[in-house]
Amino acid sequence: MKKSMQSKLKVIILCFMAIFIIASLPGCAPKVTVPVELSGFSLVNVWNLMEKAVGVQQGGEHLIALHLYAGADGTVSSMDYSFFGWDSKGTSKTYFVDMNPRGQIKWYSNVTKDVFYQTQALPVFTEIDKLGLSSIPLGTAGMEMNIEFQSGSITYSADHLKIYELKDGTLQPLKQVDFRTDNMWCTVSVSSMFRDNNDSGSVTRASSTDANGHFTAQIWFSSGELAKAENVEYLN
């Protein structure tokens, strides 16, 4: 009986150890769940929830990149983003966040010596929320949004694609924007996505070109990012 009890105790201890190890693995962090409908989806809400969940020091985070895809049914089917910050102990880390079609968000982090001073996410996310993701036209394959960073000498022209200033929940058309700087600036690229069919009629891939051959991609700049440009021209 004594040996049997000892064996059971060992099994229980091993089970608790296994649970602890699994819970400690990267990518096995507790999940945060958010609504996936575009009409109620808030990037600011996700950001605030993740700040608390990962224990990052508030105010010092810098967004690295974000990708979001929504289906034609008006729900977010995937979102992932990464950002740099310091944890509660002051250790510099890169955080990676991933959301599945059910709105379940998981994350993991890596200690890093590379500090990414790009831009704080909250001002950009706030402007996108004011506009509302549900205001972006959905194609037959939904829509795609990417937040990225650029530097150097780049000219954006309305002759090639639609460019806008994103301010106070509105999009103001721009004619041309010229950047000439080594400092990073943030772009929000948005595309309505359409399904391409081959000769047999089956879907082969999603494209940002509609059935009439029109390119649907847009580039948005917040007012703060436009302040970094050398030249900004608005459409009358």
C-alpha positions in Angstrom: 0.0 0.0 0.0 2.8 2.4 0.9 4.6 1.8 -2.4 1.2 2.3 -4.2 0.7 5.6 -2.5 4.3 6.7 -3.3 3.7 5.8 -6.9 0.5 7.8 -7.1 2.2 10.7 -5.5 5.0 10.6 -8.0 2.5 10.5 -10.8 0.7 13.5 -9.4 4.0 15.5 -9.0 5.0 14.6 -12.6 1.6 15.7 -13.9 1.9 19.1 -12.1 5.5 19.5 -13.5 4.3 18.7 -17.0 1.5 21.3 -16.7 3.9 23.9 -15.5 6.4 23.2 -18.3 3.7 23.3 -21.0 2.3 26.5 -19.6 5.8 28.0 -19.6 6.5 27.2 -23.3 6.6 30.2 -25.8 3.4 30.2 -27.8 1.5 28.5 -24.9 0.7 31.7 -23.1 -2.9 32.1 -21.8 -5.2 33.3 -24.5 -7.0 36.6 -24.7 -10.2 36.6 -26.7 -11.8 39.5 -28.6 -14.7 39.9 -31.0 -13.8 39.3 -34.6 -16.6 41.3 -36.4 -15.1 44.3 -38.2 -18.0 46.5 -36.9 -16.8 46.0 -33.4 -13.1 45.3 -33.8 -10.8 47.8 -32.1 -7.0 47.8 -32.5 -6.8 50.0 -29.4 -8.7 47.5 -27.4 -6.4 44.7 -28.5 -3.4 46.8 -27.8 -4.5 47.7 -24.3 -5.4 44.0 -23.5 -2.1 42.8 -24.7 -0.2 45.5 -22.7 -1.7 44.1 -19.5 -1.4 40.4 -20.6 2.3 40.5 -21.5 3.3 42.8 -18.6 5.2 45.3 -20.8 6.1 48.7 -19.4 3.5 51.2 -20.8 4.6 54.1 -22.8 7.8 52.7 -24.1 6.5 50.2 -26.7 7.4 50.6 -30.4 5.4 48.9 -33.1 7.5 46.9 -35.6 4.8 45.6 -38.1 1.2 44.5 -38.3 -0.8 42.4 -40.7 -4.5 41.9 -40.6 -6.8 40.0 -43.0 -10.6 40.0 -43.0 -12.8 37.8 -45.0 -15.7 38.7 -47.3 -18.1 37.9 -44.4 -16.9 40.9 -42.5 -14.9 39.1 -39.8 -11.1 39.3 -39.0 -9.7 35.9 -40.0 -6.1 36.6 -38.9 -4.0 39.3 -37.3 -0.4 39.3 -36.2 1.9 42.0 -35.1 5.2 42.6 -33.3 6.5 45.3 -31.1 9.5 46.2 -29.0 9.3 47.0 -25.3 10.6 46.5 -21.8 9.1 44.0 -19.4 8.5 44.7 -15.7 12.1 43.9 -14.9 13.4 46.3 -17.5 14.6 43.6 -19.9 14.3 44.7 -23.5 12.2 42.2 -25.6 10.5 41.8 -28.9 6.9 40.6 -28.5 5.0 38.6 -31.2 1.2 38.5 -31.1 -1.1 36.3 -33.2 -4.9 36.1 -33.4 -6.8 33.2 -35.0 -10.3 33.3 -36.7 -12.0 32.7 -33.3 -10.5 35.9 -31.9 -8.1 34.0 -29.6 -4.8 35.8 -29.2 -1.6 34.1 -28.2 1.8 35.7 -27.7 5.4 35.0 -27.0 8.6 37.1 -26.6 12.3 37.0 -27.1 15.0 38.9 -25.3 16.7 41.3 -27.7 19.6 43.6 -27.7 18.3 45.5 -30.8 16.2 48.4 -29.9 13.5 49.4 -32.4 12.7 53.1 -32.0 10.0 53.4 -34.8 6.7 54.7 -33.5 4.3 54.1 -30.7 1.3 52.0 -31.8 -1.5 53.7 -29.9 -1.7 57.0 -31.9 -1.8 55.0 -35.2 -4.3 52.5 -33.9 -6.5 55.3 -32.5 -6.7 57.0 -35.9 -7.7 53.7 -37.6 -10.3 53.0 -34.9 -11.8 56.4 -35.4 -12.3 55.6 -39.1 -13.4 52.1 -38.4 -12.2 48.9 -40.1 -15.8 48.2 -41.2 -15.6 51.3 -43.5 -13.0 49.6 -45.7 -14.7 48.1 -48.8 -14.6 44.3 -48.9 -13.9 42.5 -52.1 -15.0 39.0 -52.9 -12.0 37.8 -50.9 -12.2 40.4 -48.1 -9.6 43.0 -47.3 -6.0 43.2 -46.2 -4.2 45.8 -44.1 -0.5 46.1 -43.4 1.3 48.6 -41.1 4.9 48.9 -42.0 7.9 51.2 -41.7 10.1 52.8 -44.4 13.1 55.1 -44.5 15.2 56.8 -47.2 14.1 58.7 -50.3 10.6 57.6 -51.4 7.9 59.5 -53.3 4.2 58.5 -53.1 2.1 59.8 -55.9 -1.7 59.7 -56.6 -0.7 59.0 -60.2 0.1 55.4 -59.2 -2.2 54.7 -56.2 -4.6 56.4 -53.9 -2.9 58.1 -50.9 -4.6 59.7 -48.0 -4.0 61.5 -44.7 -5.8 59.7 -41.9 -7.0 62.3 -39.5 -9.9 62.4 -37.0 -11.7 59.5 -38.6 -11.6 60.8 -42.1 -9.4 60.2 -45.2 -8.2 63.3 -46.9 -6.9 62.7 -50.5 -3.2 63.5 -51.1 -1.6 64.3 -54.4 2.0 63.6 -53.5 4.2 62.9 -50.5 8.0 63.0 -50.6 10.2 61.6 -47.8 13.9 62.2 -47.7 15.0 61.0 -44.3 16.8 58.2 -42.5 14.2 58.3 -39.8 11.5 55.7 -40.0 7.9 56.6 -41.0 4.8 54.5 -40.7 2.5 53.6 -43.6 -0.9 51.9 -43.4 -1.6 50.0 -46.7 -5.1 48.8 -47.3 -6.5 46.7 -50.2 -9.8 45.2 -51.0 -9.1 41.7 -52.1 -10.7 39.8 -55.0 -10.6 36.2 -56.0 -8.8 35.4 -59.3 -10.3 32.5 -61.3 -8.5 30.4 -63.9 -10.0 29.2 -67.1 -11.8 26.4 -65.4 -13.5 28.9 -63.0 -11.8 27.6 -59.9 -10.2 30.1 -57.4 -6.5 30.3 -57.6 -5.5 33.2 -55.4 -6.6 36.5 -54.0 -5.6 39.8 -55.6 -5.9 43.5 -54.9 -7.1 44.1 -58.5 -10.9 44.0 -59.0 -12.9 42.4 -61.9 -12.5 45.6 -64.0 -8.7 45.7 -63.6 -8.7 48.5 -61.1 -5.9 48.5 -58.5 -7.6 48.8 -55.0 -4.5 49.4 -52.9 -4.4 52.6 -50.7 -1.7 54.1 -48.6 -2.7 56.0 -45.4 -0.4 58.4 -43.4 -1.3 59.8 -40.0 -0.7 63.5 -39.5 2.3 62.7 -37.2 3.9 60.7 -40.0 3.3 63.3 -42.6 5.2 65.8 -40.4 8.3 63.7 -41.2 7.9 64.3 -44.9 9.9 66.8 -46.9 6.9 67.7 -49.1 3.1 67.1 -48.8 0.6 68.1 -51.5 -3.1 67.7 -51.1 -5.6 67.1 -53.9 -8.1 70.0 -54.3 
